[in-house]
Every structure is written in structure tokens, then in C-alpha cells.
Amino acid sequence: MRLLTAYALGRAGFGAALLAAPRAAGHVLSGAGGATPDAQAFVRGMGGREVGIGAGLLAATRAGASARPWLVAGVLSDAGDLLGIAGAWRDLPPEKRVPGAALAAAAAATGLVLLAR
């Protein structure tokens, strides 16, 4: 499986999991506050974004079109997530800070590697 396909499937799968279980996902990502109805709304939005980017990447690669716009969208989304985590750093449970930032940074870095190819 090509790295781009694996990346697209990973994004879509992550998004589907967020959509399927926003309360549990919110709790895992940011602690007890992530399970509130308000947070679940944002988790669902994030899930939809991830499904959309993953599906767009898959459609582009299958059609022989450029994946670049979808990769740029993913990198910008991941950078936004990282900035959001940084902005809430003091209010996040300590055990959620580094894993959340690492996940966002890894996704952004993977997108940058794919863009450089």
C-alpha cells in the first residue's frame, strides 16, 4: 500500500471514529471536558473534516489528479489543531497535552513529507 493511500485511510478512519463516538473520543483527546455536549459538537466537526480530507485524497489518487490541495488542507488543519492544543495547554489535563500535540504534529509532518514527494 502506498504511503499516500495509508495516510488517506488513516485520516478517514480517525474521522469515522470521531463521528461514531464523539463523547468517548472527546474524553480520550482532552479529558472529562471533552465529553461535554459542546465539546462533542467540535469533535463531530473534526471527524467530518478528517473523513472529507481522507476521502478527497483517495478520490484524487484514484482519478490520477493531484493530491496536493488535499495534503495542504490536511497540513493546515493539523497545524490548527496543534495551535489549538498550545492555546489550551494550561487548561488541558497534563496527561493529554503531549499525546495530543504529538498526534497533530505527526499528522502534519506526514503531510509535509507527502507534499515534498
N, C-alpha and C positions, 0 to 999 in steps of 0.2 A: 504494500500500500504506500502510495506517495505521501510525503510529509504534509503537503497541502490538503490532501483528502483527509488525512488523520486529524489535522488541525480543524478543518471544517466540521467533521463529525463530532469532534470533542466539543466545539462551541455549541453545536446544535443539541447534543446530548445534555450538556450542562444546562442550557436554556430550558430544555424539556423538563429536566428535574426541578428547576426552579418553579416552572409553571405548575407542575404536578403537586408539589409540596412546598408552597411558599412559606408556611409557618415554620416547618422544620428547617428549611433552607435558611430562612432569616435568623433562626436561633443559632444554627451552625456557623453562619457567617459573622454574626455580630452580637451574639448573646441573647439574653432574655428580651431586650428591647427590640430585637429583630423579629420577634414573634408577634408583635402587636399588629392590629389590623392596618394601621398606617404604614408600617414597615413592609407588611405583606404586599401592599399595593406597589411599592417600589421594587420589591423582589420579582413580582409578576412582570413589571415593565422591563427589568433587567433580563428576565427569562425570554421575553418576546424579542428583545434586541439580539440576544445570543442565537436564538433559533433563526431569526432573519439573516444575520450575518453568515451563519453556517450554511443555511440554505442558499443564499446568494453565492457564496463561494463554490458550493457544489454545482449549482446551475451554470456558473461561468466556466468552470473547468470542463464540465460535460459538453458545453456548447463550443468549446475552443476559444472562448472570449477571455479577455484579460481579467485576472482576479485582483489586479492592483486596487481598484476602487473599494472592493470589499475588504482587502487587507488594511488599507488606510483607515477605513471605518472601524475596523476591529482595534487597530493600534490606538486610535483616538479614543475609543470607548474605554479601553483598558487603562490608558493614561488618565482619563477622567475618573475611573474607579480608584486608581492609585491616589489621585489628588483628594478625592472624597475621603478615603481612609486617612490620609495625612491630616486633613482638616478636622477629623473627628477623633484623632489619635488619643487625646487625653480622656475622652468620654467612652471609648471602647474598652471592653474587658481586656486586661493585659494579655490573656491567652489567645485573643482573637486578632490582635494587632499585626504581629509578624506573619502569621499564616495568610491573612487576607491580603496584606501588601505583597507578599511573595507570590501568591496566585496571580494577582493583577500584573505584577512585574514580569512574571514568567510568560504570561499570555502576550503581553506587549512585546517582549523580547523575541518570542517565537514569530510574531507577525512581522517584526523588523527583519529577522533573518530571512523570512519568506519574501519580503519585499526586495531584499538585496540580491536575490537569486535571479 
